[in-house]
Amino acid sequence: MSVRLGWACGTALLLVPCAAEAEEQEAPTAVAPTEEKESEKDAKRPVDHHRLVLGMGYPQALAGSAGGLGSMGPYGSAGYEARIAGPAWFMIAAHGGVSSFESSGVQSTTTWSIGGTTGVRLEAPVFDFVDVGGYGAFRGAASRAQDASAHFVGAVFGVGLHLRPTRFFGVRLGLEVLSAGYSHSAYLHQVASAAYANLTASPSLELTFSF
């Protein structure tokens, strides 16, 4: 009888630690509150890789002020952006505009401008539906009027505020702040070339479609 009682007590002592260890292994790992918040934020903002952009702006001069000929009126643009990595996007766009100039005693003059831009945009979220950033790009443009023409090639730099009420649709407010390059202009039989760097304040408004 004493042998059986001792055997039972020994078996019980062995089973208790094993059961406790099994409960520890089956217990789920606790998730830190910060990790839960980060995962919820990522779920709200899926990563987009492509973007179509339609916009308009009001530049100081599409063909460069040094050329003496530029579109002072609004211009339209269409472009495409592709995510490179993280906040970096490759951007490419075409733009063009038509403007008329008329003063007292002078015949009205119509100027058209066309051009293209390619570069890199950096854009990162600061709130759930607000992104901020800037861009640097190479730009080439040409303008022509009745007896004058101008060509421009150079670089532009600017900043932007991107409002995204939905994942697919957004509105970007841009401001070009610096332009530099080389321009060549011709008026009748006079030809001029010049390098320049200008501080500018050229606003733009763009509609973005991300996917």
C-alpha positions as CSV (number, residue, x, y, z in Angstrom):
1,M,0.0,0.0,0.0
2,S,2.8,2.4,0.9
3,V,4.6,1.5,-2.3
4,R,1.5,2.4,-4.4
5,L,1.0,5.6,-2.6
6,G,4.6,6.7,-3.2
7,W,4.3,5.8,-6.9
8,A,1.2,7.9,-7.3
9,C,2.7,10.9,-5.5
10,G,5.8,10.7,-7.7
11,T,3.8,10.6,-10.9
12,A,1.7,13.6,-9.9
13,L,4.9,15.6,-9.2
14,L,6.2,14.9,-12.7
15,L,2.9,15.7,-14.4
16,V,2.5,19.2,-12.9
17,P,5.7,20.8,-14.4
18,C,5.0,19.2,-17.8
19,A,1.4,20.7,-17.9
20,A,2.7,24.1,-16.9
21,E,5.3,24.0,-19.7
22,A,2.7,23.0,-22.2
23,E,0.5,25.9,-21.2
24,E,3.4,28.3,-21.7
25,Q,4.1,27.0,-25.2
26,E,0.4,27.3,-26.2
27,A,0.0,30.8,-24.9
28,P,-0.2,33.4,-27.8
29,T,2.6,35.9,-28.0
30,A,1.4,39.4,-27.0
31,V,1.6,42.1,-29.7
32,A,3.0,45.5,-28.6
33,P,0.5,48.3,-29.0
34,T,2.9,50.2,-31.3
35,E,3.1,47.3,-33.7
36,E,-0.7,47.1,-33.8
37,K,-0.9,50.8,-34.7
38,E,1.7,50.5,-37.4
39,S,0.0,47.6,-39.0
40,E,-3.3,49.4,-38.9
41,K,-1.7,52.5,-40.5
42,D,-0.1,50.4,-43.3
43,A,-3.5,48.8,-44.0
44,K,-5.0,52.3,-44.5
45,R,-2.4,53.4,-46.9
46,P,-1.6,50.7,-49.5
47,V,1.5,51.3,-51.6
48,D,0.9,52.6,-55.1
49,H,3.4,52.1,-57.9
50,H,1.9,54.1,-60.8
51,R,0.3,57.5,-61.2
52,L,-1.3,59.4,-64.1
53,V,-1.1,63.2,-63.8
54,L,-3.2,66.0,-65.5
55,G,-2.5,69.6,-64.6
56,M,-2.3,73.2,-65.4
57,G,0.0,76.0,-64.3
58,Y,1.0,79.6,-64.7
59,P,4.7,80.0,-65.3
60,Q,6.8,83.1,-65.6
61,A,8.0,81.8,-68.9
62,L,8.0,78.3,-70.4
63,A,10.9,79.1,-72.7
64,G,13.0,80.9,-70.1
65,S,13.1,84.6,-69.3
66,A,16.6,85.0,-70.8
67,G,15.2,84.1,-74.2
68,G,12.9,87.0,-74.1
69,L,10.0,84.9,-75.3
70,G,7.7,82.8,-73.2
71,S,4.1,81.9,-72.5
72,M,2.9,84.2,-69.8
73,G,-0.6,82.5,-69.8
74,P,-1.7,79.2,-68.3
75,Y,-0.4,75.9,-69.8
76,G,-1.7,72.4,-69.7
77,S,0.3,69.2,-68.9
78,A,0.0,65.5,-68.9
79,G,2.4,63.1,-67.3
80,Y,3.2,59.7,-65.8
81,E,5.0,58.8,-62.5
82,A,6.4,55.5,-61.4
83,R,7.6,54.6,-57.9
84,I,11.4,53.9,-57.8
85,A,11.8,53.0,-54.1
86,G,10.4,54.4,-50.9
87,P,9.4,58.1,-51.4
88,A,11.2,58.4,-54.7
89,W,9.2,58.6,-58.0
90,F,10.3,58.8,-61.6
91,M,8.4,61.5,-63.4
92,I,7.9,62.4,-67.1
93,A,5.5,65.0,-68.5
94,A,4.6,67.0,-71.6
95,H,3.3,70.5,-71.5
96,G,2.1,73.3,-73.8
97,G,0.3,76.6,-73.8
98,V,-1.0,79.4,-76.0
99,S,-1.1,83.1,-74.9
100,S,-1.9,86.4,-76.6
101,F,-0.3,89.8,-75.8
102,E,-1.9,93.1,-76.8
103,S,-1.2,96.7,-75.9
104,S,-2.5,100.0,-77.1
105,G,-1.4,100.8,-80.6
106,V,0.3,97.5,-81.0
107,Q,-1.0,94.5,-83.0
108,S,-1.8,91.5,-80.8
109,T,0.7,88.7,-80.8
110,T,0.0,85.0,-80.1
111,T,2.7,82.9,-78.6
112,W,2.6,79.1,-78.3
113,S,4.9,76.9,-76.3
114,I,5.6,73.2,-76.0
115,G,8.0,71.2,-74.0
116,G,8.8,68.2,-71.8
117,T,10.0,67.5,-68.3
118,T,11.7,64.4,-66.7
119,G,13.2,64.0,-63.3
120,V,12.7,62.6,-59.8
121,R,10.0,63.5,-57.2
122,L,10.3,62.8,-53.5
123,E,7.0,62.6,-51.7
124,A,6.2,61.2,-48.2
125,P,3.0,61.1,-46.1
126,V,2.8,63.5,-43.1
127,F,-0.9,62.7,-42.3
128,D,-3.3,60.0,-43.4
129,F,-4.3,61.8,-46.6
130,V,-1.6,64.4,-47.0
131,D,1.8,64.0,-48.7
132,V,4.5,66.6,-49.0
133,G,7.7,66.7,-51.0
134,G,9.8,68.3,-53.7
135,Y,11.2,67.5,-57.1
136,G,14.1,68.2,-59.4
137,A,13.8,67.8,-63.2
138,F,15.3,68.5,-66.5
139,R,13.1,70.6,-68.9
140,G,13.3,71.5,-72.5
141,A,10.8,73.9,-74.2
142,A,10.3,75.9,-77.4
143,S,8.2,79.0,-78.0
144,R,7.3,80.8,-81.2
145,A,5.5,84.0,-82.1
146,Q,5.0,85.8,-85.4
147,D,8.5,87.0,-85.9
148,A,10.3,85.5,-82.9
149,S,11.3,82.1,-81.5
150,A,13.1,80.8,-78.5
151,H,14.4,77.5,-77.1
152,F,15.2,76.6,-73.6
153,V,16.9,73.6,-71.9
154,G,17.8,73.4,-68.2
155,A,16.7,72.3,-64.7
156,V,13.8,73.2,-62.5
157,F,13.2,72.6,-58.8
158,G,10.0,72.9,-56.8
159,V,7.9,71.8,-53.8
160,G,4.4,70.2,-53.6
161,L,1.5,69.5,-51.3
162,H,-0.5,66.4,-52.3
163,L,-4.0,66.0,-50.9
164,R,-5.4,62.4,-51.3
165,P,-9.0,62.1,-50.2
166,T,-9.1,58.6,-51.7
167,R,-6.4,56.1,-52.6
168,F,-7.1,56.5,-56.4
169,F,-7.7,60.2,-56.7
170,G,-5.7,63.2,-55.4
171,V,-5.0,66.9,-55.9
172,R,-1.5,68.3,-55.8
173,L,-0.6,71.9,-55.3
174,G,2.9,72.7,-56.7
175,L,5.2,75.7,-56.7
176,E,8.3,75.9,-58.9
177,V,10.9,77.9,-57.0
178,L,14.1,77.7,-59.0
179,S,15.0,77.4,-62.7
180,A,18.4,77.4,-64.4
181,G,19.6,76.7,-67.9
182,Y,20.5,78.0,-71.3
183,S,18.2,79.8,-73.8
184,H,18.5,80.8,-77.4
185,S,16.2,83.3,-79.0
186,A,15.8,84.9,-82.4
187,Y,13.8,88.0,-83.4
188,L,13.8,89.0,-87.1
189,H,17.6,89.0,-87.8
190,Q,18.8,89.3,-84.3
191,V,20.0,86.3,-82.4
192,A,20.8,86.0,-78.7
193,S,22.0,83.2,-76.4
194,A,22.4,83.3,-72.6
195,A,22.7,81.2,-69.5
196,Y,20.6,82.1,-66.5
197,A,19.4,81.1,-63.0
198,N,16.1,82.5,-61.7
199,L,14.2,82.4,-58.5
200,T,10.6,81.9,-59.6
201,A,7.2,81.5,-58.0
202,S,5.2,79.5,-60.6
203,P,2.2,77.8,-59.2
204,S,0.5,74.6,-60.6
205,L,-2.5,72.5,-59.9
206,E,-2.5,68.8,-60.8
207,L,-5.1,65.9,-60.6
208,T,-3.5,62.6,-59.8
209,F,-4.8,59.1,-60.4
210,S,-2.8,56.4,-58.5
211,F,-2.9,52.7,-58.8
